[in-house]
Amino acid sequence: MHALRIHSLSLGCPKTRVDTERLLAGLGTFTPVDDPAEADLVFVNTCGFIAPAVEESVASLLDLAGRIEEVSPRPLLAAAGCLVSRYPRELSPELPEVDLWLPLARMADWPRLICEALGREAPAAGPAGRVLSTPPGTAYLKVAEGCRHACAFCTIPSIRGPLRSRPLPELLSEARELLSGGVHELVLVAQDLTDWGADLGVKGGLAPLVEALAGLNGLKWLRLMYLYPAGLTEETLRILSGLGAPLLPYFDVPLQHADPDILKSMGRPFAADPRRVVERIRTFFPEAALRTSLIVGYPGETSARFRTLMDFVAEVRFDHLGVFAFCPEEGTPAAGLPEQVPEKIKAARRDELMSLQASVSEGLLAGCLGRRLDILVDAPEPDWPGLFIGRTWFQAPEVDGVTYVSGQRAAPGMMVEAEVVETKTYDLVALI
């Protein structure tokens, strides 16, 4: 029997990407194919967090179903992940084109269920591994599943369940395996990274995990993503500030808003003043690169409250900023709140905030001109031979700007030193 031919698509966040990488490893030896019509299995790991993600997932499934409709024998179309778990009963009648539905609660069984549907023998269970889909120098390390918070706008706890931290020995083993495969950068991800270990009785919050990982041989960059503001206590930051390299002074803290009334309605911490967490980080890490995500158009967001948010962004000067228009998600308390903001106003506010951030980013990056920085090279630039796409320490994969770098010593997976010769709104250009 030939090796399984797989066309896979992972939508949404890096946590979903990790789930896909584990699934592929669990299927044993396979051949990846770009054309779904040439596959035995078309696997889609869906996102169902907000309405646009639901729409993208459904559209992707329908598109792939159309591309394999006339193929004989027809590939198995399998849908997995958040969308499947959010709408366990509604999807099957609406999307009969999908052959196999794989909810998150049965993730450990995904390889077996797929093999059964294909009429193939499932590979023998072995150590949990991953088939990386990231650039060669980088890998995500998912340290926990689920969330125990109750933000009024969020569907994640209902989809992914309560917090379930992975034990430290398991994480260290996986990290060592990734580093032995040539990875230089580990990006820690969870729904709330600062909550790791709370369900395991670990004292000290995130700090013991970061301390242990920072000591691993071969690790050059350790990046922290999805840090809930309340979890960044003075004690945690004090311990982290003493570690030094490879821990990067990069903090991804989703604040969501700056107006105290909106934050209180959201059920967010630091409702009185989100500046406190920013000041706390900068006290221990004066050079910190800060990323946040914000929601505009939340119910009750008046013009004055939006102006509070604009003033906050102008004052803090985040290195990176994601802005999302509020989606009234079914089943969340926020969906039933009064004073819902019209879609047109949401879009205008998002554009205004991103315009402000573009100016902030351009100014911050201009200060990098002439500096020599370490660049982790991700991939060749497809349209310019000899040019590569990489990132410096304050640019996280997939969500931030990039550094375009050229020079004879550049290659994917390499860490190189280069001089910044040009700055743009969100990107840098550097020469080795």
C-alpha positions, 0 to 999 in steps of 0.5 A, a space after each residue: 500500500 502506498 504512503 498516505 497522500 495528505 493535503 492539510 490546511 490549518 486555520 486560526 491560531 498557532 495552537 491549532 497549527 500544533 494540533 495539526 502537526 501532532 495529527 500528521 505525526 500520528 498518521 505515520 509516513 505520508 506524502 504531502 501534496 499541494 493539490 487536494 485532488 491528488 490526495 487520499 486525505 484532505 484534512 482541515 483543522 478549523 477555527 470557530 472563535 469568532 464569526 469571520 473565522 467560522 465563515 472562513 472555515 466553512 468557505 475553505 471546506 466548501 472550496 476543497 469539497 468542490 475541488 475534489 468533487 469529480 475525483 475518482 476515487 474521491 479523497 476523504 475530506 475530514 474536518 477537525 478542531 474548534 468549529 467542529 466542537 462549537 457546532 457539533 450538531 449543526 454542521 453535518 446536515 449543512 455540510 454533507 460534503 464533509 466525510 469525517 468530523 473530528 471534535 477536539 474532545 477526541 483529539 487523541 483518536 484523530 489518527 485512528 478515526 482517519 485511518 478507519 475511515 480510509 480503510 487503512 491500518 492505524 500506525 502503532 502508537 508511539 511517542 507523541 511527535 510533530 511534523 513541523 509546518 513552521 520555518 526551519 528555525 522556529 517551533 511553537 510549544 503549546 504548554 496548556 489547553 483550555 482556559 479558566 477565565 470568563 471574559 464576556 466576549 469569548 467562546 474559547 472556554 466553551 469550545 476548548 474547555 477548562 485549563 489543562 496544563 501539560 506537565 513540565 517533564 513532558 514539555 522539556 522532553 518535547 522542547 529538547 526534541 525540537 531543538 535537536 531538530 535544528 530549531 533555534 526559537 521556541 514560541 510558547 503558546 496557550 490560551 493564557 500562558 501566565 496560567 500554566 501550572 495553576 491546575 497542577 499545583 505549581 507554585 510561582 506561575 509561569 516562572 518555573 516553566 520559563 526558567 527550566 526551558 531557558 536552560 536548554 542547550 541550543 535554544 537561542 530565542 524563547 518567546 512568550 505569547 498570550 500573556 494574560 495581564 493579571 498573571 504578570 505579577 511583580 514577582 513573576 516579572 522579577 524572576 523573568 528579568 533575571 534570566 537574560 538570554 535566551 528569554 526575549 524581552 517580548 511581551 504579548 499582552 492582550 489588553 482588549 481595551 483601555 476604558 475602565 467601564 468597557 473593561 469591567 463589562 468585558 470581565 477583564 483584569 486591570 479594569 481601573 487602568 491597564 497602564 499598570 501592567 504596561 508600567 510594571 513590564 517596563 519597570 523590569 524590562 525597560 527595553 521590552 517590545 510590547 504587542 497587544 490586541 484590542 477590540 473596538 465597537 464593544 457594546 457601550 463604546 461611546 465616542 468618548 470611550 473610544 477616544 480613551 482607547 486612542 489616547 492610550 495607544 498614542 501614549 503607550 506606543 506599542 511595538 505591535 498592535 492587532 485590532 478587531 471589530 467586536 463580534 456578538 458571538 452566540 452564547 456569550 454574555 456580551 452578545 446580549 448587552 444593550 448599546 450594540 455599536 453599528 458595524 459601520 462605526 466599528 469598521 471606521 474605528 478599527 481603521 482609525 486605530 490602525 492608522 494611528 498604530 501605523 504612524 507609531 510603528 513607523 516611528 519606532 522602526 525608524 530608530 533601528 536604522 543603522 543598527 546591527 541585529 540578529 536575524 532568524 531567516 525564515 524563507 526565501 523571498 519568492 519574487 526576489 532571488 537572493 533576498 530572504 524573509 526573516 525576523 529580529 527579536 522583536 518580531 514574532 512569527 506570523 503576526 508581526 512585521 518581518 525583516 528582509 535580509 540579503 547576503 551570501 550567508 543567509 539561508 532558511 533556519 540560520 541566525 545571521 547578523 545584519 545591518 538595518 539599511 531601510 525601515 518601513 511602516 511595519 518591516 525592516 530591510 537589512 544587509 549581512 
